[in-house]
Amino acid sequence: MNSTTKDWNCGGFGPSGDELTVRWALMYPDAYEVGVPNQGVMILYEVLNERPDALAERTYAVWPDLEALMRESGVPQFTVDSHRALGDFDVLGVSFSTELGYTNLLTALDLAGMPLHAADRSEDDPLVIAGGHAAFNPEPIADFIDAAVLGDGEQAVLEITEVLRQAKLDGASRTDTLHRLAKAGGVYVPAFYDVDYLPDGRIRRVAPNRPGIPWRVSKHTVSEKVVPLRQPNRQTTSAGAEGNVVICGSGRLSEQFAGAPCHAPGARHPAAARSPLRWRPTRATRRSSPAGPRCRKRCAM
């Protein structure tokens, strides 16, 4: 569904003939029927394929009967877009929504012919990078992943792609590439940290074990544009429509394009005219603020 297949060498070649394309295999560690509707993976899939020097394909966990057939026939874990083996890619990016996907990752690694433990992987193996909700504490899978991204991945994958492309151009080793990812402070590389535990199993201390590695790994956050409540914000589009400031449920302001200024209390929200959803005024609509009428929209199917 919504498949994109790019030229395998879309990123071109360096002066010495080294290929510079950064190739991602994005995995949602569950069945295809469960993983395809996941919007997080599809967003990463789109933003990576928008880069001219990168490509992304998708792979999912397989059902036990297919797994048995693949093992019997010697077919490795592959992508659904071009049916390439995972071992051909530079990065295996895994999005964990729940901890139930941990063991599915191990099955996929085994099917791909890759060592389960990160310490056993060679220069030819893809980097295994974890992300998603269930990767906020990556320690349960620290032995099996090369790196983890905490928080939103939309910008993180682009930054990682840039680092990997430069590492390819420089001919950097696997360890040096991971060091480049870690030293910026936005990627957690378990091999570069020592973790001490309390007697009850809780983490006592996480400390870098080599120079140049930050003590704290930052969480990536992609937020919408926010404007101050008391500052009116209108802009004109190419068609001449004004941008109305609308207070959303979080209390922050977001811009909505409409052909009229903020409506009077109790009036129909202009955006509702362009939506198949029905809008119903609430008590919050009738409240006022120093910036003028507070415009809330509530949509109902």
Secondary structure, 3 states (H helix, E strand, C coil): CCCCCCCCCCCCECCCCCECCEEEEEEECCCHHHHCCCHHHHHHHHHHHCCCCEEEEEEECCCHHHHHHHHHHCCCCECCCCCCEHHHCCEEEEECCCHHHHHHHHHHHHHCCCCCCHHHCCCCCCEEEEECHHHCCCHHHCCCCCEECCECCCCHHHHHHHHHHHHHHHCCCHHHHHHHHHHCCCCECHHHEEEEECCCCCEEEEEECCCCCCCCCCCECCCCCCCCCCCCCCCECCCCCEEEEEECCCCCEEEEEECCCCCCCCCCCHHHHHCCCEECCCHHHHCEECCEECCCCCEEC
